[in-house]
Amino acid sequence: MLALAAAIALLYYGRGFLITMSTAVIIAFILDPFVGLLMRLRLPRPLASFAGCSIALAVVYLLGLGVYTQAEGLVDDLPKYADRVSQISDEVLGKLEAVERSAYQMLVPKRLREQQPQVQPAPAKPPASRRLRRPAEPAPVVPSGPPPVQEVRIRPQRPPLVDFLYANVESLYEVLLLASFVPFLVYFMLSWREHIYRSFLHLFGERERGVAERSLAGIAYMARAFVVGNFVLGLLVAAASTAVFWLFSLPYPLLIGPLSGFLTLVPYVGLPLALAPPLLAALVVYKTLASYLIVGLIVAVLHLVTMNLLYPKIVGPRVHLNPLVATVALMFWATIWGPAGLILAIPVTAGVKAVCDNVERLQPYGKLLGD
């Protein structure tokens, strides 16, 4: 129990380092086949690793540029969304007040309402003829020349985003600092792969080297299958969502479609996350409740089809985790690592299962985790 408590404490207090290392290892496993393909073209491993990392960064940059282009127009339309949100808030408050009055009239008897003291109106002011006239005061002496100019300093109000950044500047700096290490870690893992692989195997005896080798192969296969499967599934859902939002004339379909499509893959909270982008974008377009219900119903159908039909066929057979273990893993890693743990929970737990399946004394635990 003490060892388990120490391990959990290590996972919690070292979450920044461990999240960075886990992310770099998963990305390295994904890019390793591509680096091997470049090496078949007679490129040395360091150059092939550099080319693979550069292409991956270029893809991320292009995706970010597309998101920035769409978000630029969204920033210009923020006043419209703010006015629409204020209008909806006023309408909701008016309806709530009407419901409150109706409930008061239904629940409180009429005789009790009549017994309540009535608010007396304020007395009217007497006519001008009866008012006491004060003696006329002498007019103030106005000095000649221009009036003195008083300097008025207006303190600019910072936007909410700036206040949020000021309040979380330390944590934001830590996240950016650790994220900047990921490309370098991935490059060194790929370029020094053979050396790291041989050195890792030499940590074990001759009998355990085969187990370690099979465990590494199982972790690499699981990581590639999980990430690639989720990415392909996300692309399919993003394409379908973008087409549907474009047909329904929602603004910025190239932004909210992929965002809603990939958010629907988040375990257990994917549906509300996927509903948020299209419903927020529809505020300045739709005026009736039926239109919002239709959009929400379409997103819900896409989510149900994805998670109940496509996900078990594309991703499920490669992970081999039973639903109870997957749920407990999501709760545990989300508690320890926060939002990053919610994303890394399944691949990390599946990697632990791959090790248990290949170590003889841990195989019962592998069966417990498996499906």
C-alpha positions in Angstrom: 0.0 0.0 0.0 2.9 2.4 0.8 4.5 1.6 -2.6 1.1 2.2 -4.4 0.6 5.5 -2.5 4.2 6.6 -3.4 3.6 5.7 -7.1 0.4 7.7 -7.2 2.1 10.7 -5.5 4.9 10.5 -8.1 2.4 10.4 -10.9 0.7 13.5 -9.5 3.6 15.7 -8.6 5.6 14.7 -11.7 2.6 15.1 -14.1 4.3 17.8 -16.2 7.3 15.7 -16.9 5.4 12.5 -17.4 2.8 14.0 -19.7 5.5 15.5 -21.9 7.4 12.2 -22.0 4.3 10.1 -22.7 3.3 12.5 -25.5 6.8 12.4 -27.1 6.9 8.6 -26.9 3.5 8.2 -28.6 4.4 10.6 -31.4 7.8 8.8 -31.9 6.0 5.5 -32.2 3.6 7.0 -34.8 6.4 8.6 -36.9 8.8 5.6 -36.7 7.3 3.7 -39.7 7.5 6.9 -41.8 11.2 7.4 -40.8 11.8 3.7 -41.8 10.3 4.5 -45.2 12.6 7.4 -45.7 15.6 5.2 -44.7 14.7 2.8 -47.5 15.3 5.8 -49.9 19.0 5.7 -48.8 18.6 8.5 -46.2 20.6 8.2 -43.0 18.6 7.9 -39.9 19.3 11.4 -38.5 18.3 13.0 -41.7 15.2 10.8 -42.1 14.2 11.6 -38.5 14.7 15.4 -39.1 12.6 15.1 -42.3 9.8 13.2 -40.5 9.7 15.7 -37.6 9.8 18.7 -40.1 6.9 17.3 -42.1 4.9 16.7 -39.0 5.5 20.2 -37.7 4.6 21.6 -41.2 1.2 19.7 -41.1 0.5 21.1 -37.6 1.4 24.6 -38.8 -0.9 24.4 -41.8 -3.8 23.1 -39.6 -3.1 26.0 -37.2 -3.0 28.5 -40.1 -6.4 27.3 -41.3 -7.9 27.5 -37.8 -6.5 31.0 -37.5 -7.9 32.1 -40.8 -11.4 31.0 -39.8 -11.1 32.4 -36.2 -10.1 35.8 -37.6 -13.5 36.3 -39.1 -15.1 35.0 -35.9 -13.4 37.7 -33.8 -14.9 40.4 -36.1 -18.4 38.9 -35.4 -18.0 38.7 -31.6 -20.1 41.9 -31.1 -23.0 40.3 -32.9 -22.7 37.2 -30.7 -22.6 39.3 -27.6 -25.8 41.2 -28.6 -27.5 37.9 -29.4 -26.5 36.4 -26.0 -27.8 39.5 -24.2 -31.1 39.3 -26.2 -31.5 35.6 -25.3 -30.7 36.3 -21.6 -33.4 39.1 -21.5 -35.9 36.8 -23.1 -35.2 34.0 -20.7 -35.4 36.3 -17.7 -38.7 37.7 -18.9 -40.1 34.2 -19.3 -38.9 33.2 -15.8 -40.6 36.3 -14.3 -43.8 35.4 -16.1 -43.6 31.8 -14.8 -43.0 33.1 -11.3 -46.0 35.4 -11.4 -48.2 32.6 -12.7 -47.0 30.2 -10.0 -47.6 32.9 -7.4 -51.2 33.5 -8.6 -51.9 29.7 -8.6 -50.3 28.9 -5.2 -51.3 32.0 -3.2 -55.0 32.4 -2.5 -56.7 35.5 -3.7 -57.8 36.6 -0.3 -54.2 36.5 0.9 -53.0 38.5 -2.0 -55.7 41.1 -1.2 -54.6 41.3 2.4 -51.0 42.1 1.5 -50.2 45.9 1.9 -50.4 47.8 -1.3 -47.5 50.0 -2.3 -48.7 53.6 -2.1 -47.7 55.8 -5.0 -45.5 58.7 -4.2 -47.3 62.0 -3.6 -47.5 64.4 -6.5 -45.6 67.6 -6.3 -47.7 70.7 -5.6 -48.3 73.1 -8.6 -45.8 75.7 -9.3 -48.0 78.5 -8.0 -48.0 77.0 -4.4 -44.3 76.3 -4.3 -42.2 78.5 -2.1 -40.1 80.6 -4.3 -36.6 81.2 -3.0 -35.0 84.6 -3.5 -33.0 84.9 -6.6 -29.4 84.3 -5.9 -26.8 86.5 -7.5 -25.2 85.0 -10.6 -21.7 83.7 -10.0 -18.9 85.8 -11.2 -17.3 84.2 -14.2 -13.6 85.0 -14.5 -12.5 86.3 -17.8 -10.3 84.3 -20.0 -10.4 80.6 -21.0 -11.3 78.1 -18.3 -8.5 76.0 -16.9 -8.0 72.7 -18.6 -8.2 69.7 -16.3 -6.4 66.6 -17.3 -8.6 63.6 -17.1 -6.9 60.2 -17.2 -9.0 57.3 -18.4 -7.6 53.9 -17.3 -8.2 51.4 -20.1 -10.1 48.3 -19.2 -8.3 45.1 -20.0 -10.2 42.5 -21.9 -11.2 39.3 -20.0 -8.8 37.2 -22.0 -5.9 39.4 -20.9 -7.0 39.1 -17.3 -7.2 35.3 -17.6 -3.7 35.2 -19.0 -2.4 37.4 -16.2 -4.0 35.2 -13.6 -2.6 32.0 -15.2 0.7 33.2 -16.6 2.7 30.8 -14.4 0.9 27.7 -15.5 0.7 28.8 -19.1 4.4 29.4 -19.1 5.0 25.9 -17.7 2.8 24.3 -20.3 4.5 26.2 -23.2 7.9 25.4 -21.8 7.2 21.6 -21.6 5.5 21.6 -25.0 8.6 23.2 -26.6 10.6 20.1 -25.6 8.3 17.6 -27.4 9.8 18.2 -31.0 13.3 17.8 -29.7 12.4 14.7 -27.7 10.7 13.1 -30.7 13.7 13.8 -32.9 16.3 12.3 -30.5 14.1 9.3 -29.9 13.9 8.7 -33.6 17.5 9.4 -34.5 18.9 7.4 -31.6 16.3 4.7 -31.8 18.8 1.8 -32.5 21.1 2.9 -29.6 18.3 3.4 -27.2 16.7 0.0 -28.2 19.9 -2.0 -27.7 20.7 -0.2 -24.5 17.2 -0.9 -23.1 17.4 -4.6 -23.9 20.8 -4.8 -22.2 19.1 -3.8 -19.0 17.6 -7.3 -18.8 19.0 -10.7 -18.7 19.1 -13.1 -21.6 15.8 -14.8 -20.6 14.0 -11.4 -20.1 15.1 -9.7 -23.2 12.6 -11.5 -25.4 9.8 -10.4 -23.0 11.0 -6.8 -23.1 11.3 -6.9 -26.9 7.7 -8.3 -27.3 6.4 -5.7 -24.8 8.0 -2.8 -26.7 6.5 -4.2 -29.9 3.1 -4.5 -28.3 3.2 -0.9 -26.9 4.3 0.5 -30.3 1.6 -1.4 -32.2 -1.1 -0.3 -29.7 0.0 3.4 -29.8 0.0 3.5 -33.6 -3.3 1.7 -34.0 -5.0 3.8 -31.3 -3.8 7.2 -32.5 -4.1 6.5 -36.2 -7.6 4.9 -35.7 -8.8 7.9 -33.8 -7.4 10.3 -36.4 -9.0 8.5 -39.3 -12.3 8.3 -37.4 -12.0 12.0 -36.5 -11.5 12.9 -40.1 -14.6 11.0 -41.2 -16.8 12.7 -38.5 -15.2 16.1 -39.2 -16.0 15.8 -42.9 -19.6 14.7 -42.3 -20.1 17.5 -39.7 -18.6 20.1 -42.0 -21.0 19.0 -44.9 -24.0 19.1 -42.6 -23.2 22.5 -41.1 -22.6 23.9 -44.6 -26.0 22.6 -45.8 -27.7 24.2 -42.8 -25.9 27.6 -43.6 -24.1 27.8 -40.3 -21.2 30.3 -40.2 -17.6 29.1 -40.3 -18.3 25.4 -41.2 -14.6 24.8 -41.9 -13.9 25.7 -38.3 -16.8 24.3 -36.3 -17.1 21.1 -38.4 -13.6 19.7 -37.6 -13.8 21.0 -34.1 -17.1 19.3 -33.4 -16.0 16.1 -35.2 -12.8 15.6 -33.1 -14.4 16.7 -29.9 -17.0 13.9 -30.3 -14.2 11.4 -29.8 -13.5 12.5 -26.2 -14.7 9.7 -24.0 -18.0 10.2 -22.1 -18.1 14.0 -22.5 -17.8 14.0 -26.3 -21.5 14.7 -27.0 -21.8 18.0 -25.0 -18.4 19.1 -26.3 -19.4 18.4 -29.9 -22.7 20.3 -29.4 -21.1 23.5 -28.2 -19.4 24.8 -31.4 -22.5 24.5 -33.8 -25.0 25.8 -31.2 -22.8 28.8 -30.5 -22.3 29.5 -34.1 -26.0 29.3 -34.8 -26.8 32.1 -32.4 -26.6 34.8 -35.1 -28.4 32.7 -37.7 -31.3 30.8 -36.1 -34.1 32.5 -34.2 -36.4 29.6 -33.4 -36.0 26.7 -31.0 -36.8 24.1 -33.6 -33.6 25.0 -35.6 -31.4 24.5 -32.6 -33.1 21.2 -31.9 -32.5 20.0 -35.4 -28.8 20.8 -35.3 -28.4 19.2 -31.9 -30.3 16.1 -33.1 -27.9 15.7 -36.1 -24.8 16.1 -33.9 -26.2 13.5 -31.5 -26.9 11.0 -34.3 -23.4 11.5 -35.6 -22.0 11.0 -32.1 -24.0 7.8 -31.5 -23.1 6.3 -34.9 -19.4 7.1 -34.4 -19.0 5.8 -30.8 -21.4 2.8 -31.1 -20.8 1.5 -34.6 -17.5 2.9 -36.1 -15.4 3.2 -32.9 -15.7 -0.5 -31.9 -14.8 -1.5 -35.5 -11.8 0.8 -36.1 -10.3 1.4 -32.7 -11.7 -1.2 -30.3 -10.1 -4.4 -31.6 -6.6 -2.8 -31.3 -6.9 -1.7 -27.7 -8.5 -4.8 -26.0 -9.7 -3.0 -22.9 -13.0 -3.9 -21.3 -15.5 -1.0 -20.8 -15.2 -1.1 -17.0 -11.4 -0.8 -17.0 -11.6 2.0 -19.6 -14.0 4.0 -17.4 -11.9 3.5 -14.3 -8.8 4.5 -16.3 -10.4 7.7 -17.5 -11.5 8.6 -14.0 -8.0 7.8 -12.5 -5.9 9.6 -15.1 -8.2 12.6 -15.3 -7.9 13.0 -11.5 -4.1 12.6 -11.6 -3.2 14.5 -14.9 -6.3 16.6 -15.5 -7.5 17.2 -19.1 -4.3 15.7 -20.5 -5.0 12.5 -18.5 -8.4 12.2 -20.2 -6.7 12.1 -23.6 -3.8 9.8 -22.6 -5.8 7.5 -20.3 -6.6 4.8 -22.9 -3.2 4.6 -24.7 -1.3 4.6 -21.3 -3.6 1.9 -19.8 -3.4 -0.2 -23.0 0.4 0.1 -22.8 0.3 -1.3 -19.3 -1.8 -4.1 -20.5 0.6 -4.9 -23.3 3.4 -5.2 -20.7 1.2 -7.4 -18.5 0.4 -9.7 -21.4 4.0 -10.5 -22.1 5.3 -10.8 -18.5 4.4 -14.3 -17.2 3.7 -13.3 -13.5 1.7 -10.3 -14.7 -0.5 -12.1 -17.2 -3.5 -12.5 -14.7 -3.6 -8.7 -14.5 -3.5 -8.5 -18.3 -6.6 -10.8 -18.4 -8.3 -8.6 -15.8 -7.7 -5.5 -17.9 -8.6 -7.1 -21.2 -11.9 -7.8 -23.0 
